[in-house]
Amino acid sequence: MISINPFSILAETVPPIAMQIFIITMVVLAAVGTILDIIHKKNVKYFFENAKKAKLSATKKLSNSERISVISKTIVSDIATTSELGAGKRRAAHLLGMYGTILFWIGSAIMIFCYSSPSSDTPSFWPVIWHVGAIMTVVGGGWFWFFLRVDVYSEAQPWYRIIKADLFVLALVAAALTGLIWSYLQSLNLNDRWDDKVFLVLFMVSNLVLFGGVYWSKFAHMFYKPGAAIQKNLAEADGSRDNLPPESDAPKQFGLGITREDPKHY
């Protein structure tokens, strides 16, 4: 299963152009949802206004080379490795989900646009990338959903409690999981199957919810967080600190008990 391109098998009954149109539609839905989110929340406007105010309180003017250095370090550390989460389970789950999703999406786009014809010869590494990415997404997303969410981990809420903010992670895990099951059932290549079609429909629906629900979910945060991280580190480098007071170097005042347990009661 892991080395088989599921989209080339699907192309025996569904035209490749239909799959390509579906991918393009998902991109358009994500773009429209993000734009609507920007207009409604005005967070980008706030971001630029805050950056403009911060420049007035800067204590140092950064050179181009210094700005490039700060941005590069931010991309490598804060964005690529999510170092702000520290070393621990939350960071590991986030990295699994993030890179799994990237591999899953890239593999989908490449196989659909380049190797979705029934006669095409798909290089074996693309199906492997797609399946491994889906597995990483399910593991990382499931780990976060069941054990690491703040309301579950710190507030003793049940794992099955769902709110609107959970739409992104649930739809993402559902897309990866139903895609894996659909690929497995399709790879069995048995006559008169119907269950693979059920999971194909579920795979499509979960993607529609994921990309069509950007306006109501945290999907758009993926685009905001890199910019916010870069601005934060630039503000620290030029001394403006986003108009926040400097960190205190005062000693701990809370006794030895403060180190006995990791902070988790928010």
C-alpha positions in Angstrom: 0.0 0.0 0.0 2.6 2.5 1.1 4.4 2.5 -2.3 1.2 2.7 -4.4 -0.2 6.0 -5.8 -3.9 5.9 -4.8 -4.7 8.7 -7.1 -3.5 6.9 -10.2 -5.8 4.0 -9.3 -8.7 6.4 -8.7 -8.0 7.9 -12.2 -9.5 4.7 -13.6 -12.9 5.9 -12.6 -12.4 9.6 -11.9 -10.8 11.9 -14.5 -7.5 13.4 -13.4 -8.8 16.9 -14.3 -11.5 16.5 -11.7 -8.9 15.7 -9.0 -6.9 18.7 -10.1 -9.9 21.0 -9.9 -10.6 19.7 -6.4 -7.1 20.7 -5.3 -7.4 24.1 -6.9 -10.8 24.6 -5.2 -9.2 23.8 -1.8 -6.5 26.4 -2.4 -9.1 29.0 -3.3 -11.2 28.2 -0.3 -8.2 28.5 2.0 -7.2 31.9 0.4 -10.8 33.3 0.6 -11.2 32.1 4.2 -7.9 33.7 5.2 -8.8 37.0 3.5 -12.2 37.0 5.2 -10.5 36.3 8.5 -8.1 39.2 8.0 -10.9 41.6 7.2 -13.0 40.4 10.1 -10.4 40.3 12.9 -8.2 43.1 11.5 -5.2 41.3 12.9 -2.9 42.2 10.0 -3.8 45.9 10.4 -3.0 45.6 14.1 0.2 43.9 13.3 1.5 46.7 11.0 0.3 49.4 13.3 2.0 47.8 16.3 5.2 47.4 14.3 5.0 51.1 13.3 4.6 52.2 16.9 7.4 49.9 18.0 9.9 51.6 15.7 9.4 54.9 17.6 10.6 53.3 20.8 13.5 51.4 19.2 16.9 52.0 20.9 18.9 50.7 18.0 18.6 50.8 14.2 19.3 47.4 12.7 21.4 47.2 9.6 20.2 45.0 6.6 22.6 42.3 7.6 21.4 42.3 11.2 17.8 42.1 10.0 18.6 39.2 7.7 20.4 37.4 10.5 17.4 37.8 12.9 14.9 36.7 10.2 17.1 33.7 9.3 17.5 32.6 12.9 13.7 33.0 13.4 12.9 30.8 10.4 15.4 28.1 11.5 14.6 28.2 15.2 11.1 29.5 15.9 9.3 28.5 12.7 11.1 25.4 11.4 11.7 23.8 14.9 9.1 25.6 17.0 11.7 26.2 19.7 9.3 28.5 21.6 7.5 25.4 22.8 10.6 24.2 24.5 11.8 20.6 24.7 9.0 18.3 25.5 5.9 16.4 24.4 4.0 19.4 23.0 6.8 20.4 20.7 7.3 16.8 19.5 3.6 16.4 18.7 3.6 19.8 17.0 6.6 18.9 14.8 5.0 15.5 13.9 1.8 17.2 12.9 3.4 20.1 11.1 5.9 18.2 9.0 3.5 15.3 8.4 0.9 17.8 7.0 3.5 19.4 4.8 4.6 16.0 3.4 1.0 14.9 3.0 0.0 18.1 1.1 3.1 18.1 -1.1 2.7 14.4 -1.9 -1.0 14.9 -2.8 -0.3 17.9 -5.1 2.6 16.2 -6.9 0.8 12.8 -7.4 -2.4 14.5 -8.6 -0.9 17.0 -11.0 2.0 14.9 -12.3 1.2 11.2 -11.9 -2.6 10.8 -11.7 -3.0 9.2 -15.1 -3.6 5.4 -15.0 -0.7 4.9 -17.4 1.7 7.1 -15.5 4.7 5.6 -13.7 4.8 7.2 -10.2 8.3 7.3 -8.6 8.0 5.1 -5.5 9.1 7.8 -3.1 6.1 10.1 -3.7 3.5 7.5 -2.4 5.9 6.8 0.5 6.0 10.6 1.3 2.2 10.8 1.1 1.6 7.8 3.4 4.3 8.7 5.9 3.1 12.3 6.0 -0.5 11.1 6.7 0.7 8.8 9.5 2.8 11.6 11.1 -0.2 13.9 10.9 -2.5 11.3 12.6 0.0 10.5 15.3 0.9 14.2 16.0 -2.7 15.4 15.9 -4.0 12.5 17.9 -1.3 12.9 20.5 -2.2 16.6 20.8 -6.0 16.0 20.8 -6.1 13.3 23.5 -3.3 14.3 25.8 -1.8 17.7 25.3 -4.6 20.2 24.8 -4.7 22.8 27.5 -8.3 22.2 28.4 -7.7 18.5 28.7 -4.1 18.5 30.2 -4.6 21.4 32.6 -8.3 22.0 33.1 -9.5 18.4 33.4 -12.0 18.7 30.5 -12.9 15.4 28.7 -11.1 14.8 25.4 -14.4 14.5 23.6 -15.4 18.1 24.4 -15.4 19.9 21.1 -15.5 23.7 20.5 -15.2 25.8 17.3 -11.5 26.3 17.8 -11.0 22.5 17.4 -12.3 22.5 13.9 -8.8 22.7 12.3 -7.1 19.9 14.2 -10.1 17.5 13.9 -10.5 18.1 10.2 -6.8 17.8 9.6 -6.6 14.4 11.5 -9.8 13.2 9.8 -8.4 14.1 6.3 -5.2 12.2 7.0 -6.9 9.2 8.6 -9.6 8.7 6.1 -7.0 9.1 3.3 -4.9 6.3 4.8 -7.9 4.0 5.2 -9.1 4.8 1.6 -5.7 4.1 0.2 -5.5 0.8 2.1 -8.9 -0.4 1.0 -8.3 0.6 -2.6 -4.9 -1.1 -2.7 -6.6 -4.5 -1.9 -8.0 -4.4 -5.5 -11.0 -6.6 -4.7 -14.0 -6.9 -6.9 -17.3 -5.2 -6.1 -15.9 -3.1 -3.3 -17.9 -0.3 -1.8 -16.1 0.6 1.4 -13.2 2.3 -0.3 -15.8 4.6 -2.0 -17.2 5.4 1.5 -13.8 6.5 2.8 -13.1 8.4 -0.4 -16.2 10.5 0.2 -15.2 10.9 3.9 -11.7 12.0 2.7 -13.2 14.6 0.4 -15.7 15.9 3.0 -13.0 16.2 5.7 -10.8 18.2 3.2 -13.8 20.4 2.4 -14.3 21.1 6.1 -10.6 21.7 6.6 -10.1 24.2 3.7 -13.6 25.5 3.6 -13.7 26.2 7.4 -10.7 28.5 7.5 -12.8 31.4 8.5 -14.1 29.6 11.6 -11.0 27.6 12.6 -7.3 28.2 13.5 -6.1 27.4 10.0 -5.2 31.0 9.2 -2.9 31.1 12.2 -0.4 29.1 10.2 0.1 32.2 8.0 0.1 34.7 10.9 2.5 33.0 13.3 5.7 33.2 11.2 5.2 36.9 10.7 4.5 37.5 14.4 7.6 35.5 15.4 9.8 37.5 13.0 8.4 40.8 14.2 8.9 39.8 17.9 12.5 38.9 17.4 13.2 42.1 15.4 11.6 44.1 18.2 13.9 42.4 20.7 16.9 43.1 18.5 16.2 46.8 18.1 15.2 47.3 21.7 11.6 48.3 21.1 10.3 45.0 22.6 6.8 45.7 21.1 6.4 48.4 23.7 6.6 45.9 26.5 8.8 46.4 29.6 12.1 44.7 29.8 12.4 41.3 31.5 13.1 41.4 35.2 16.3 39.9 36.5 14.9 39.6 40.1 15.5 36.4 41.9 12.7 33.9 42.5 10.5 34.8 45.4 8.4 31.7 45.6 10.5 29.1 47.5 11.8 25.8 46.4 8.4 24.4 45.8 8.1 26.3 42.5 10.6 23.8 40.9 8.9 20.6 42.0 6.3 20.5 39.2 6.2 21.7 35.6 3.8 24.6 35.2 0.5 23.3 33.7 -2.3 24.9 35.8 -3.4 27.8 33.7 
